[in-house]
Amino acid sequence: MRVKANQIEINYEIFGKGQPLIMLHGNQEDFHIYEELIEILKDNFTIYAIDSRNHGLSGKSIDFSYDAMTQDVYQFIRQLKINKPHILGFSDGGIIGLKLSIFAPNLIDKLIICGANYHPKGLNKKIIKALKNEYKEDKSPYIKLMLEEPKIRKKDIKKVTLKTLILVGEKDVIKTKHTLKLHQMLKKSKLIILENETHDSFVVHSTKLAPYIMEFTKK
């Protein structure tokens, strides 16, 4: 299915029935990373699985920023008249979820962030070096986005009052101290560091998130 939101065609699918849950994927992915998770959660949630702009089957645009993608999701929720959805965001999707919670907090019920940073400096130095080398080779806008964004102000993060669950792998590419700082700034957040997990091992084509989501979203 497609809907025009923020001047861009957004590709999405709806699964299941229950509490509304919007799933946002990471950089250079599409919503199919959640296929296995959707199978488990669709008995309890109405799941809206979205392809971000310039990803999957969604429209293409030279305006490629987290601000633009946040507006896409905001307009998507408004267009489909989704009432107080939970947001699940992985990596770039987590950044979008965080920015949406700052921009339109009354639109969301609860926020689940997996492996997301609020500033490029939150990535470990080894990854930053690898990304810079890759960008020199192909000038990819996806890599450029990770090197230059996000730059979310700490004072804005501190204003967020949504109940938030932060999940991160013990071996994530994001510095643990960066995630701890995010947890400290989000007043109503819970942090879970998953032992022996990497950046995406507990998210992409995995069902490991299911029990955490079920528990966290209980009314």
C-alpha positions, -999 to 999 in steps of 0.1 A, spaced: 0 0 0 10 36 -5 0 70 9 13 104 1 28 120 32 50 151 33 51 152 -5 65 117 -8 49 83 -15 53 61 16 51 24 11 36 4 40 18 -27 50 -7 -33 78 -7 -66 98 -28 -79 127 -52 -63 151 -48 -46 184 -28 -17 198 -13 4 169 24 -1 165 45 16 139 78 -1 129 107 20 115 137 3 100 174 13 98 197 27 72 197 10 38 170 -15 48 132 -18 45 104 -30 67 110 -66 58 137 -68 85 108 -71 109 90 -101 91 97 -126 118 88 -102 146 56 -92 129 45 -128 128 47 -130 166 32 -96 174 4 -94 149 -20 -112 173 -17 -83 198 -10 -52 176 -22 -35 145 13 -31 129 21 -4 104 54 -14 88 68 15 68 96 19 42 114 52 48 119 77 19 147 65 -4 143 30 10 123 0 -2 94 8 -23 89 44 -9 94 74 -31 128 90 -38 139 125 -28 170 146 -28 157 159 6 172 131 27 175 140 63 161 128 97 140 159 98 124 150 65 118 114 75 104 125 109 79 147 90 70 117 68 61 96 98 42 125 114 21 131 82 17 93 78 1 91 113 -21 120 106 -32 108 71 -41 73 83 -57 88 115 -37 64 138 -46 70 174 -17 71 198 6 45 182 36 29 199 67 36 179 94 9 174 125 23 157 158 6 150 190 26 143 178 53 119 142 44 128 151 50 165 165 84 156 132 92 138 112 80 167 132 101 191 128 132 169 91 126 166 87 123 204 103 158 206 83 173 177 49 158 184 49 140 218 11 140 221 9 119 190 26 88 205 18 64 233 52 47 240 86 48 223 109 18 218 144 27 206 169 1 194 205 9 187 201 47 180 224 76 186 214 113 191 247 126 176 273 112 151 299 113 179 279 86 196 293 60 171 326 44 180 357 57 164 364 25 144 330 27 127 334 64 120 367 57 103 352 29 82 322 51 72 345 79 62 366 56 40 334 42 24 321 77 17 354 86 0 348 57 -24 311 60 -33 298 93 -19 267 75 -7 240 98 7 232 70 32 267 71 46 267 109 45 236 109 66 252 88 93 284 109 93 266 142 96 234 135 115 216 134 138 224 164 160 196 164 185 200 190 212 203 176 247 179 202 260 153 189 236 158 153 247 154 163 283 119 176 275 106 142 264 82 127 289 71 97 270 77 63 285 106 50 265 124 16 263 160 17 251 175 -15 239 211 -18 227 235 -46 221 265 -51 243 287 -50 212 268 -22 194 286 3 171 272 30 194 293 38 224 278 25 256 284 58 274 264 75 247 235 53 252 237 57 290 236 95 285 205 92 263 189 70 291 198 96 317 183 125 297 150 106 289 133 110 323 109 81 318 132 56 301 143 21 308 176 8 294 183 -28 286 218 -37 274 216 -71 257 245 -94 264 266 -106 234 243 -88 209 256 -65 182 240 -35 166 214 -54 146 216 -91 158 186 -88 181 165 -68 155 170 -78 119 151 -110 111 149 -118 147 121 -124 173 142 -115 203 124 -81 207 90 -97 211 89 -103 249 104 -68 256 78 -51 234 49 -72 249 59 -64 284 66 -27 278 34 -19 260 11 -35 286 -15 -10 297 
